[in-house]
């Protein structure tokens, strides 16, 4: 589905605002803001920030979370190991939700509009990466990571949260995402972490409740063996 009308495409010039058949107020404002911010994507500072934002990609975050788990196990620190497990769970949920959403929503990013004067959006998704602007996977993962970390290490989580905001800005300024793509990614990160956190707490409670029963069962077995 191509939103800009054919007539608008014929008369448009690079850098013009995308004309849509039925433009929504919020979407149009989102496009205008994203377009203005992305015009500076060739600025050295923006390029540097864009390179730094790669740490917010899924692979680096998974590696860091796994390292936290291993560090906790090696140090016999249950709190640290548990935090690592929570990070992995939150990242996995955010990653899966992001991928599902991208398969349902098609949207071209700012750099495609600025470079090719093309803006498309609609339902149905797309297998082409240039059509998968919504939502921001970097933002989903980094926000989920920061929120999970903040539950056991509040100060570290707050710093990661601040880094997530900077990362989100860099993705917009780089022309990789529209502002609403970043907001959507952040919402996915928060929701995914909230769900996994609740599940992990429920599992933990069940384990704690089961420990006395397991201990009693073990005692009975020991008595039977002695007799």
C-alpha positions as a Markdown table, in Angstrom:
| # | Residue | x | y | z |
|---|---|---|---|---|
| 1 | Unk | 0.0 | 0.0 | 0.0 |
| 2 | Unk | 1.4 | 3.3 | -1.1 |
| 3 | Unk | 0.1 | 6.3 | 0.9 |
| 4 | Unk | 1.4 | 9.2 | -1.2 |
| 5 | Unk | -0.9 | 9.7 | -4.1 |
| 6 | Unk | 0.4 | 9.3 | -7.7 |
| 7 | Unk | -0.2 | 12.9 | -8.5 |
| 8 | Unk | 1.7 | 14.0 | -5.4 |
| 9 | Unk | 4.6 | 11.7 | -6.4 |
| 10 | Unk | 4.8 | 13.3 | -9.9 |
| 11 | Unk | 4.8 | 16.8 | -8.5 |
| 12 | Unk | 6.9 | 16.3 | -5.4 |
| 13 | Unk | 10.5 | 17.2 | -5.1 |
| 14 | Unk | 13.2 | 15.7 | -2.8 |
| 15 | Unk | 12.8 | 17.1 | 0.7 |
| 16 | Unk | 9.1 | 17.9 | 0.3 |
| 17 | Unk | 6.7 | 16.6 | 3.0 |
| 18 | Unk | 5.1 | 13.3 | 2.0 |
| 19 | Unk | 1.6 | 14.0 | 0.6 |
| 20 | Unk | -0.8 | 11.3 | 1.7 |
| 21 | Unk | -4.3 | 10.5 | 0.5 |
| 22 | Unk | -5.7 | 10.6 | 4.0 |
| 23 | Unk | -2.9 | 11.9 | 6.3 |
| 24 | Unk | -3.5 | 11.6 | 10.0 |
| 25 | Unk | -2.6 | 14.5 | 12.2 |
| 26 | Unk | -0.4 | 12.5 | 14.5 |
| 27 | Unk | 1.4 | 10.6 | 11.7 |
| 28 | Unk | 1.9 | 13.8 | 9.7 |
| 29 | Unk | 3.4 | 15.6 | 12.7 |
| 30 | Unk | 5.6 | 12.5 | 13.3 |
| 31 | Unk | 6.8 | 12.6 | 9.7 |
| 32 | Unk | 7.5 | 16.3 | 9.8 |
| 33 | Unk | 9.5 | 16.1 | 13.0 |
| 34 | Unk | 11.4 | 13.0 | 11.9 |
| 35 | Unk | 12.2 | 14.6 | 8.6 |
| 36 | Unk | 13.6 | 17.7 | 10.2 |
| 37 | Unk | 15.8 | 15.8 | 12.7 |
| 38 | Unk | 17.1 | 13.4 | 10.0 |
| 39 | Unk | 18.2 | 16.3 | 7.8 |
| 40 | Unk | 21.3 | 16.5 | 10.0 |
| 41 | Unk | 22.2 | 12.9 | 9.7 |
| 42 | Unk | 25.5 | 13.7 | 7.9 |
| 43 | Unk | 26.7 | 15.8 | 10.9 |
| 44 | Unk | 29.8 | 14.2 | 12.4 |
| 45 | Unk | 28.3 | 14.2 | 15.9 |
| 46 | Unk | 25.2 | 12.4 | 14.6 |
| 47 | Unk | 27.2 | 9.8 | 12.8 |
| 48 | Unk | 29.3 | 9.2 | 15.9 |
| 49 | Unk | 26.1 | 8.8 | 18.0 |
| 50 | Unk | 24.8 | 6.4 | 15.3 |
| 51 | Unk | 27.8 | 4.2 | 15.6 |
| 52 | Unk | 27.6 | 4.2 | 19.4 |
| 53 | Unk | 24.0 | 3.2 | 19.2 |
| 54 | Unk | 25.0 | -0.2 | 17.8 |
| 55 | Unk | 25.5 | -1.4 | 21.4 |
| 56 | Unk | 21.7 | -1.2 | 21.7 |
| 57 | Unk | 21.3 | -3.8 | 19.0 |
| 58 | Unk | 20.0 | -7.3 | 20.1 |
| 59 | Unk | 23.2 | -9.2 | 19.7 |
| 60 | Unk | 25.4 | -7.0 | 22.0 |
| 61 | Unk | 22.6 | -6.8 | 24.6 |
| 62 | Unk | 22.3 | -10.6 | 24.7 |
| 63 | Unk | 26.0 | -11.0 | 25.1 |
| 64 | Unk | 26.1 | -8.5 | 28.0 |
| 65 | Unk | 23.1 | -10.3 | 29.7 |
| 66 | Unk | 24.7 | -13.7 | 29.3 |
| 67 | Unk | 28.0 | -12.3 | 30.7 |
| 68 | Unk | 26.0 | -11.1 | 33.8 |
| 69 | Unk | 24.6 | -14.6 | 34.3 |
| 70 | Unk | 28.0 | -16.2 | 34.0 |
| 71 | Unk | 29.6 | -13.6 | 36.2 |
| 72 | Unk | 26.9 | -14.2 | 38.9 |
| 73 | Unk | 27.4 | -18.0 | 38.7 |
| 74 | Unk | 31.2 | -17.7 | 38.8 |
| 75 | Unk | 31.0 | -15.4 | 41.8 |
| 76 | Unk | 28.2 | -17.4 | 43.4 |
| 77 | Unk | 26.2 | -14.2 | 43.5 |
| 78 | Unk | 22.5 | -15.2 | 43.2 |
| 79 | Unk | 21.4 | -11.6 | 42.9 |
| 80 | Unk | 23.7 | -11.0 | 40.0 |
| 81 | Unk | 22.9 | -14.3 | 38.2 |
| 82 | Unk | 19.2 | -13.7 | 38.7 |
| 83 | Unk | 19.5 | -10.2 | 37.2 |
| 84 | Unk | 21.2 | -11.7 | 34.2 |
| 85 | Unk | 18.4 | -14.2 | 33.8 |
| 86 | Unk | 15.9 | -11.4 | 34.0 |
| 87 | Unk | 17.8 | -9.4 | 31.4 |
| 88 | Unk | 17.8 | -12.4 | 29.0 |
| 89 | Unk | 14.1 | -13.0 | 29.5 |
| 90 | Unk | 13.2 | -9.3 | 29.0 |
| 91 | Unk | 15.3 | -9.1 | 25.9 |
| 92 | Unk | 13.9 | -12.3 | 24.4 |
| 93 | Unk | 10.3 | -11.1 | 25.0 |
| 94 | Unk | 11.0 | -7.6 | 23.6 |
| 95 | Unk | 12.8 | -9.1 | 20.6 |
| 96 | Unk | 10.0 | -11.5 | 19.8 |
| 97 | Unk | 7.3 | -8.8 | 20.1 |
| 98 | Unk | 9.3 | -6.4 | 18.0 |
| 99 | Unk | 9.7 | -9.0 | 15.2 |
| 100 | Unk | 6.0 | -9.8 | 15.3 |
| 101 | Unk | 5.1 | -6.2 | 15.1 |
| 102 | Unk | 7.4 | -5.6 | 12.2 |
| 103 | Unk | 5.8 | -8.5 | 10.4 |
| 104 | Unk | 2.4 | -6.8 | 10.7 |
| 105 | Unk | 3.3 | -3.2 | 10.0 |
| 106 | Unk | 5.0 | -1.8 | 6.9 |
| 107 | Unk | 6.7 | 1.6 | 7.2 |
| 108 | Unk | 9.6 | 3.2 | 5.4 |
| 109 | Unk | 12.2 | 5.1 | 7.5 |
| 110 | Unk | 13.2 | 8.7 | 7.1 |
| 111 | Unk | 16.4 | 8.1 | 5.1 |
| 112 | Unk | 14.3 | 6.3 | 2.4 |
| 113 | Unk | 12.0 | 9.3 | 2.2 |
| 114 | Unk | 14.9 | 11.8 | 2.1 |
| 115 | Unk | 17.0 | 9.8 | -0.3 |
| 116 | Unk | 14.4 | 8.4 | -2.6 |
| 117 | Unk | 11.4 | 10.7 | -1.9 |
| 118 | Unk | 9.4 | 7.6 | -1.0 |
| 119 | Unk | 7.1 | 7.1 | 2.0 |
| 120 | Unk | 4.9 | 4.0 | 2.4 |
| 121 | Unk | 3.0 | 2.7 | 5.4 |
| 122 | Unk | 0.3 | 0.1 | 5.9 |
| 123 | Unk | -0.7 | -3.2 | 7.4 |
| 124 | Unk | 0.7 | -6.5 | 6.2 |
| 125 | Unk | 4.3 | -6.0 | 7.0 |
| 126 | Unk | 7.2 | -6.5 | 4.6 |
| 127 | Unk | 10.2 | -8.8 | 4.3 |
| 128 | Unk | 12.3 | -5.9 | 3.1 |
| 129 | Unk | 14.4 | -4.2 | 5.8 |
| 130 | Unk | 13.8 | -0.7 | 4.3 |
| 131 | Unk | 10.1 | -1.2 | 4.9 |
| 132 | Unk | 10.5 | -2.2 | 8.6 |
| 133 | Unk | 10.8 | 1.1 | 10.3 |
| 134 | Unk | 8.2 | 0.4 | 13.0 |
| 135 | Unk | 9.0 | -0.2 | 15.8 |
| 136 | Unk | 12.6 | 0.5 | 16.7 |
| 137 | Unk | 14.3 | -2.8 | 17.8 |
| 138 | Unk | 17.2 | -0.9 | 19.3 |
| 139 | Unk | 14.8 | 1.0 | 21.6 |
| 140 | Unk | 12.7 | -2.0 | 22.5 |
| 141 | Unk | 15.8 | -4.0 | 23.6 |
| 142 | Unk | 17.6 | -1.2 | 25.4 |
| 143 | Unk | 14.5 | -0.1 | 27.3 |
| 144 | Unk | 13.7 | -3.7 | 28.3 |
| 145 | Unk | 17.3 | -4.1 | 29.4 |
| 146 | Unk | 17.4 | -0.9 | 31.5 |
| 147 | Unk | 14.1 | -1.7 | 33.2 |
| 148 | Unk | 15.1 | -5.2 | 34.1 |
| 149 | Unk | 18.4 | -4.0 | 35.5 |
| 150 | Unk | 16.7 | -1.3 | 37.5 |
| 151 | Unk | 14.8 | -3.8 | 39.6 |
| 152 | Unk | 17.9 | -5.1 | 41.3 |
| 153 | Unk | 20.4 | -2.3 | 40.6 |
| 154 | Unk | 18.5 | 1.0 | 40.5 |
| 155 | Unk | 21.4 | 3.3 | 39.8 |
| 156 | Unk | 22.8 | 1.2 | 37.0 |
| 157 | Unk | 19.3 | 0.8 | 35.6 |
| 158 | Unk | 18.8 | 4.6 | 35.6 |
| 159 | Unk | 22.1 | 5.1 | 33.7 |
| 160 | Unk | 21.0 | 2.6 | 31.2 |
| 161 | Unk | 17.6 | 4.3 | 30.9 |
| 162 | Unk | 19.3 | 7.6 | 30.2 |
| 163 | Unk | 21.5 | 5.8 | 27.6 |
| 164 | Unk | 18.3 | 4.4 | 26.0 |
| 165 | Unk | 16.9 | 8.0 | 25.6 |
| 166 | Unk | 20.1 | 9.1 | 23.9 |
| 167 | Unk | 20.1 | 6.0 | 21.7 |
| 168 | Unk | 16.5 | 6.7 | 20.7 |
| 169 | Unk | 17.4 | 10.3 | 19.7 |
| 170 | Unk | 20.4 | 9.0 | 17.7 |
| 171 | Unk | 18.2 | 6.6 | 15.7 |
| 172 | Unk | 15.9 | 9.4 | 14.7 |
| 173 | Unk | 18.7 | 11.8 | 13.9 |
| 174 | Unk | 20.4 | 9.1 | 11.9 |
| 175 | Unk | 17.3 | 8.7 | 9.8 |
| 176 | Unk | 16.8 | 5.1 | 10.8 |
| 177 | Unk | 13.4 | 5.7 | 12.5 |
| 178 | Unk | 10.6 | 8.2 | 12.9 |
| 179 | Unk | 9.9 | 9.4 | 16.4 |
| 180 | Unk | 6.8 | 7.2 | 16.8 |
| 181 | Unk | 8.9 | 4.2 | 15.8 |
| 182 | Unk | 11.1 | 4.9 | 18.8 |
| 183 | Unk | 8.2 | 5.5 | 21.1 |
| 184 | Unk | 6.6 | 2.3 | 20.0 |
| 185 | Unk | 9.9 | 0.4 | 20.6 |
| 186 | Unk | 10.2 | 1.9 | 24.1 |
| 187 | Unk | 6.6 | 0.8 | 24.9 |
| 188 | Unk | 7.3 | -2.7 | 23.7 |
| 189 | Unk | 10.4 | -2.8 | 25.9 |
| 190 | Unk | 8.5 | -1.7 | 29.0 |
| 191 | Unk | 5.6 | -4.1 | 28.4 |
| 192 | Unk | 7.8 | -7.1 | 27.6 |
| 193 | Unk | 9.9 | -6.5 | 30.7 |
| 194 | Unk | 6.8 | -6.1 | 32.9 |
| 195 | Unk | 5.4 | -9.4 | 31.7 |
| 196 | Unk | 8.6 | -11.4 | 32.1 |
| 197 | Unk | 9.3 | -9.9 | 35.5 |
| 198 | Unk | 5.9 | -11.0 | 36.7 |
| 199 | Unk | 6.3 | -14.5 | 35.3 |
| 200 | Unk | 9.8 | -14.8 | 36.9 |
| 201 | Unk | 8.4 | -13.6 | 40.3 |
| 202 | Unk | 5.5 | -16.1 | 40.0 |
| 203 | Unk | 7.9 | -19.0 | 39.2 |
| 204 | Unk | 10.2 | -17.9 | 42.1 |
| 205 | Unk | 7.2 | -17.9 | 44.5 |
| 206 | Unk | 6.3 | -21.4 | 43.5 |
| 207 | Unk | 9.8 | -22.6 | 44.0 |
| 208 | Unk | 10.0 | -21.1 | 47.5 |
| 209 | Unk | 6.6 | -22.7 | 48.4 |
| 210 | Unk | 7.8 | -26.0 | 47.1 |
| 211 | Unk | 11.0 | -26.1 | 49.0 |
| 212 | Unk | 9.5 | -27.2 | 52.4 |
| 213 | Unk | 7.6 | -30.0 | 50.6 |
| 214 | Unk | 10.7 | -31.1 | 48.8 |
| 215 | Unk | 12.6 | -31.1 | 52.1 |
| 216 | Unk | 9.9 | -33.2 | 53.8 |
| 217 | Unk | 9.9 | -35.6 | 51.0 |
| 218 | Unk | 13.7 | -36.0 | 51.1 |
| 219 | Unk | 13.5 | -36.6 | 54.9 |
| 220 | Unk | 10.9 | -39.3 | 54.5 |
| 221 | Unk | 13.0 | -41.0 | 51.8 |
| 222 | Unk | 16.1 | -40.8 | 54.1 |
| 223 | Unk | 14.1 | -42.4 | 57.0 |
| 224 | Unk | 12.9 | -45.2 | 54.7 |
| 225 | Unk | 16.4 | -45.9 | 53.6 |
| 226 | Unk | 17.6 | -46.1 | 57.1 |
| 227 | Unk | 14.9 | -48.5 | 58.1 |
